[in-house]
Amino acid sequence: MDSAPSSLQEYIKTGEYFIDAKKWYSDKYIDPFSERTYLLFLCGFVFILLCTLLLNIRFLLPIVIPVKYSLFSSSYQNTVQISKADHIKNNPLLSIADIMVRRYLINREEYDYSDLKRQFTFIENNSTRIIYKEFYNYMSIDNQLSPVLRYQQSVRRKVNIISTSYPSPGEVVVVFESIAKNSQGEIFENMVWEAKLNFDIDPINVNAADGTKFNFIVSNYKISLLEDKIKK
């Protein structure tokens, strides 16, 4: 009977009682709180990481799917030049239209006697019948202002596009410079022009089958002189 109290007194006297009591209190009340705190911080970190990942994915959407269109090609050429239609921000269709407009104007306004057949074919394939008829009459030798009469075989006319603007869908205003030189390099023409075009273009179809024709047609074409640098 006396051994138990004696042992308890010894237990308290040595200080082990307080050490064990402190450990019991820590295990009972402090350690679980610390574990919950660590778990809370871990969950918070994982939550923030997940939100950041979702935001990054959201900023990437919509995922851009590259679509390749063969806008023009030549059977006698073995090389293919790829042009990205992304120079007009957030408007791939207008970027494609801008490429087609620039190509149409250059092919229409430049002059090389040895390339007339290809030029007529190009304008016919990319214009309405009325616009092609106007071009045909303009180039005819019955027209006093015909480039064929003015430049004949020795002069070549080159075009440099200065700017393009799109005031409304299917309408474009192009400012360009034309320079005509003979085989000796003498300049016969150095002018700045404004051309107003109306055009129709197919929408982008990501599901289009291979070989599907992509249409671009000019339905109106008017040109006016802005500046004659030679007579200036």
JOVENNOR-V463575 format. One line per field, one symbol per residue. ss: DSSP state (H for helix, E for strand, L for the rest). burial: + if it has 24 or more other ideal C-beta (glycine too) atoms within 12 Angstrom, else -. A space follows every 10 residues. Layout:
BEGIN
ss->???
burial->???
END
This chain:
BEGIN
ss->LHHHHHHHHH HHHLLHHHHH HHHHHHHHHH HHHHHHHHHH HHHHHHHHHH HHHHHHHHHH LLLLLLLLLL LLLLLLLLLL LLLLLLLLLL LHHHHHHHHH HHHHHHHHHL ELHHHHHHHH HHHHHLELHH HHHHHHHHHL LLLLLLHHHH HLLLLEEEEE EEEEEEEELL EEEEEEEEEE ELLLLLEEEE EEEEEEEEEE ELLLLLLLLL LLLLLEEEEE EEEEEEEELL LL
burial->---------- ---------- ---------- ---------- ---------- ---------- --------+- ++-------- ----+----- -+++++++++ ++++++++++ +++--+--+- -++++++--- ++--++-++- ------++-+ +---+++-+- +--+-+---- ++++++++++ -------++- +++++++++- +--------- ---+-++++- +-+------- --
END
